[in-house]
Amino acid sequence: MSAPRTRAERIAPLWLAVCLLATAVASDTRATEPAPARDQARIEAGAAQRLQGRAAVNQAAGSGQMQANLATIAHASDGLALADAQLSQHGVAGAASVRDAVAHIAAGAFADAHGLLSVNQSAGAGNAQANLFAVSRGGMVSGLDDAVLADVAGAASAPADAAAASSSPLREASIAEGAFHGGQGVLQLNQTAGADNASANAIVLRLPGGLP
């Protein structure tokens, strides 16, 4: 014949059951929460080495990204040579600005490139990037003034609200040592990690005796 159970002994199994139920509910809640987004744009070690001539690269990870490469070269021993480069971008705010974003170019990438190299790399949301280039040896070259660059800068929208900004997601843009080593010519590079950023490169050259 078993001894009568005390009140504390009777309550213990009920308390244990309540704890197990609470643990199960908490675990189920965590399982349904989406993991934070992580946008990664990476150019691996040794990629695109010994390029010759004209090379243009756009790499994007995320949403709402805008990228462009423009290049013109004109030459005329007699008569008229024209060079023109124009760009207009209109974007919207990044829909998910609170997210991790990493842009990285590894060691040795684009090493020993000779010529004109334009690279845009972006991770995140709602970023705008542009490379603009115009060269002429004849009578005319199209200038890239502040208004043209303003089109690019205006493509990025207003920053996210304060609540989104306070969450402090990871934002990392990096170029490893040895990348672009030994290159000759013209290099245009935009690298962005984050949301609603705008960047541009512009080169205008007029040879000889013409408009700047």
Number of C-alpha atoms within 10 A of each C-alpha: 3 4 5 7 8 8 8 8 10 10 10 10 11 11 11 11 11 11 12 12 12 12 12 11 12 11 11 11 10 10 10 8 8 7 8 10 15 17 22 19 22 19 18 13 17 17 15 17 18 16 16 13 11 13 16 15 14 16 16 24 20 24 18 19 24 22 23 19 21 16 19 16 16 18 16 12 8 8 8 13 17 18 23 20 22 14 15 15 18 13 17 15 21 24 14 16 23 24 21 21 26 21 25 21 24 19 19 21 23 25 21 18 24 20 16 19 24 24 21 24 23 33 31 33 29 27 30 29 28 27 25 23 25 23 24 24 21 21 20 19 25 20 21 18 10 8 10 17 20 14 15 22 22 16 23 26 19 13 15 17 10 8 9 14 12 10 10 11 17 13 18 15 18 14 16 13 12 16 20 24 15 13 19 15 10 14 17 19 16 19 20 27 27 26 32 26 24 23 20 19 16 18 15 19 18 20 15 11 9 13 12 12
